[in-house]
Amino acid sequence: MQTPTPDQIDARINAHRRLLVALIAYIARDEKGLAFLEGLLCDTEIVSDHEEDPGIEPDSGFAAQQIGDEEMRAIVKAALARARATAAP
């Protein structure tokens, strides 16, 4: 098996993200689904602001959690924006 190039990995990650946004936008059409997704925007797996001081330079685990949390929120926000834009008037 050939090792994928960084460009191939990026393309696959972008495809997964587009698929997730489309699926989440579909879920947002339902009242319960929308409430669930809006709850995700308030939820966090990491501490925010200065609730826990990671020190001058946060360790890699703290930084990775923050990046993942931000990406999850970005995906949900993109999906909600798409759902609102395509909603029937």
C-alpha positions in Angstrom: 0.0 0.0 0.0 1.3 3.4 -1.0 1.7 6.1 1.7 -0.7 8.9 0.9 0.8 12.3 0.2 0.0 15.3 2.4 -2.2 16.7 -0.5 -4.1 13.4 -0.6 -4.6 13.4 3.1 -5.9 17.0 3.0 -8.3 16.1 0.2 -9.7 13.3 2.2 -10.1 15.3 5.4 -11.8 18.1 3.4 -14.2 15.5 1.9 -15.0 14.2 5.3 -15.6 17.7 6.5 -18.0 18.5 3.6 -19.9 15.3 4.2 -20.2 16.1 7.9 -21.5 19.6 7.2 -24.1 18.3 4.8 -25.3 15.6 7.3 -25.4 18.0 10.2 -27.3 20.6 8.1 -29.8 17.8 7.4 -30.1 17.0 11.1 -30.7 20.7 11.8 -33.9 20.7 9.8 -35.6 18.9 12.7 -36.4 20.8 15.9 -34.8 18.2 18.2 -31.8 18.0 15.9 -31.4 21.7 15.9 -31.6 21.9 19.7 -29.0 19.2 20.0 -26.6 21.0 17.6 -27.1 24.3 19.4 -26.2 22.5 22.6 -23.0 21.2 21.1 -22.0 24.8 20.5 -22.2 25.5 24.2 -20.6 22.3 25.2 -16.9 21.9 25.5 -14.5 19.0 26.2 -11.8 21.4 27.4 -11.7 24.3 29.8 -12.2 27.7 28.3 -10.7 31.1 29.0 -8.7 31.0 32.2 -10.6 28.3 34.1 -7.5 26.2 34.2 -4.1 27.8 33.7 -2.1 25.7 31.3 1.0 27.7 32.1 3.0 30.0 29.8 3.0 27.4 27.0 0.2 24.8 27.1 1.4 21.2 26.6 0.6 19.5 23.3 -2.4 17.6 24.8 -4.1 20.8 25.9 -3.4 22.4 22.5 -4.7 19.4 20.6 -7.9 19.3 22.6 -8.4 23.0 21.9 -7.8 22.6 18.2 -10.3 19.7 18.1 -12.9 21.6 20.0 -12.6 24.6 17.7 -12.9 22.4 14.6 -16.0 20.7 16.0 -17.6 24.1 16.6 -16.6 25.4 13.2 -18.2 22.3 11.5 -21.5 22.7 13.5 -21.6 26.5 12.8 -21.0 25.9 9.1 -23.8 23.3 9.0 -26.2 25.5 10.9 -25.5 28.4 8.5 -26.2 26.1 5.6 -29.4 24.8 7.1 -30.6 28.4 7.7 -29.7 29.4 4.2 -31.5 26.5 2.6 -34.5 26.6 4.9 -37.9 27.1 3.2 -39.2 30.6 3.9 
